[in-house]
Amino acid sequence: MAGKKEKVTFEIQKDLIKMLEVAAEKHNLPSVDKALRCILDFVATDGDWEDIFNTRRCIRCGSKTGWKA
């Protein structure tokens, strides 16, 4: 366990919880918390912030129902 962790509360859609569960299981991670930390580490170090925050990716608009496994 690297670094001190703090408990936070935030809201995400049910399909994103499922996405984190699938990621944790697929990569043999101990929890969805770890899956989210891996994603955040990637965004912080390798992510193109301009692309991430300036490109529209609404996966729930219209008839779309969100992330699919």
Rosetta constraint file for C-alpha pairs under 8 A:
AtomPair CA 12 CA 16 HARMONIC 6.50 0.50
AtomPair CA 12 CA 17 HARMONIC 7.18 0.50
AtomPair CA 13 CA 17 HARMONIC 6.74 0.50
AtomPair CA 14 CA 18 HARMONIC 6.40 0.50
AtomPair CA 15 CA 19 HARMONIC 6.22 0.50
AtomPair CA 15 CA 66 HARMONIC 6.00 0.50
AtomPair CA 15 CA 67 HARMONIC 5.56 0.50
AtomPair CA 15 CA 68 HARMONIC 7.42 0.50
AtomPair CA 16 CA 20 HARMONIC 6.25 0.50
AtomPair CA 16 CA 66 HARMONIC 7.85 0.50
AtomPair CA 16 CA 67 HARMONIC 6.56 0.50
AtomPair CA 17 CA 21 HARMONIC 6.24 0.50
AtomPair CA 17 CA 32 HARMONIC 7.87 0.50
AtomPair CA 18 CA 22 HARMONIC 6.13 0.50
AtomPair CA 19 CA 23 HARMONIC 6.16 0.50
AtomPair CA 19 CA 67 HARMONIC 6.89 0.50
AtomPair CA 19 CA 68 HARMONIC 7.67 0.50
AtomPair CA 19 CA 69 HARMONIC 7.02 0.50
AtomPair CA 20 CA 24 HARMONIC 6.05 0.50
AtomPair CA 20 CA 32 HARMONIC 5.28 0.50
AtomPair CA 20 CA 35 HARMONIC 5.94 0.50
AtomPair CA 20 CA 36 HARMONIC 6.72 0.50
AtomPair CA 21 CA 25 HARMONIC 6.17 0.50
AtomPair CA 21 CA 31 HARMONIC 7.64 0.50
AtomPair CA 21 CA 32 HARMONIC 5.57 0.50
AtomPair CA 21 CA 35 HARMONIC 7.92 0.50
AtomPair CA 22 CA 26 HARMONIC 5.90 0.50
AtomPair CA 22 CA 69 HARMONIC 7.48 0.50
AtomPair CA 23 CA 27 HARMONIC 6.01 0.50
AtomPair CA 23 CA 29 HARMONIC 7.89 0.50
AtomPair CA 23 CA 32 HARMONIC 7.72 0.50
AtomPair CA 23 CA 35 HARMONIC 6.29 0.50
AtomPair CA 24 CA 28 HARMONIC 5.73 0.50
AtomPair CA 24 CA 29 HARMONIC 4.61 0.50
AtomPair CA 24 CA 30 HARMONIC 6.83 0.50
AtomPair CA 24 CA 31 HARMONIC 5.98 0.50
AtomPair CA 24 CA 32 HARMONIC 5.66 0.50
AtomPair CA 24 CA 34 HARMONIC 7.40 0.50
AtomPair CA 24 CA 35 HARMONIC 5.45 0.50
AtomPair CA 25 CA 29 HARMONIC 6.31 0.50
AtomPair CA 29 CA 34 HARMONIC 6.50 0.50
AtomPair CA 29 CA 35 HARMONIC 6.76 0.50
AtomPair CA 30 CA 34 HARMONIC 6.70 0.50
AtomPair CA 31 CA 35 HARMONIC 6.65 0.50
AtomPair CA 32 CA 36 HARMONIC 6.21 0.50
AtomPair CA 33 CA 37 HARMONIC 6.25 0.50
AtomPair CA 34 CA 38 HARMONIC 6.17 0.50
AtomPair CA 35 CA 39 HARMONIC 6.41 0.50
AtomPair CA 36 CA 40 HARMONIC 6.15 0.50
AtomPair CA 37 CA 41 HARMONIC 6.01 0.50
AtomPair CA 38 CA 42 HARMONIC 6.24 0.50
AtomPair CA 39 CA 43 HARMONIC 6.28 0.50
AtomPair CA 40 CA 44 HARMONIC 6.06 0.50
AtomPair CA 41 CA 45 HARMONIC 6.13 0.50
AtomPair CA 42 CA 46 HARMONIC 5.28 0.50
AtomPair CA 42 CA 47 HARMONIC 6.05 0.50
AtomPair CA 43 CA 47 HARMONIC 4.16 0.50
AtomPair CA 43 CA 48 HARMONIC 7.40 0.50
AtomPair CA 43 CA 49 HARMONIC 7.48 0.50
AtomPair CA 47 CA 52 HARMONIC 7.26 0.50
AtomPair CA 48 CA 52 HARMONIC 6.05 0.50
AtomPair CA 49 CA 53 HARMONIC 5.89 0.50
AtomPair CA 49 CA 54 HARMONIC 7.95 0.50
AtomPair CA 50 CA 54 HARMONIC 5.52 0.50
AtomPair CA 50 CA 55 HARMONIC 7.82 0.50
AtomPair CA 51 CA 55 HARMONIC 5.53 0.50
AtomPair CA 59 CA 64 HARMONIC 5.91 0.50
AtomPair CA 59 CA 65 HARMONIC 6.81 0.50
AtomPair CA 59 CA 66 HARMONIC 4.93 0.50
AtomPair CA 59 CA 67 HARMONIC 6.92 0.50
AtomPair CA 60 CA 64 HARMONIC 4.83 0.50
AtomPair CA 60 CA 65 HARMONIC 5.11 0.50
AtomPair CA 60 CA 66 HARMONIC 4.95 0.50
AtomPair CA 61 CA 65 HARMONIC 7.71 0.50
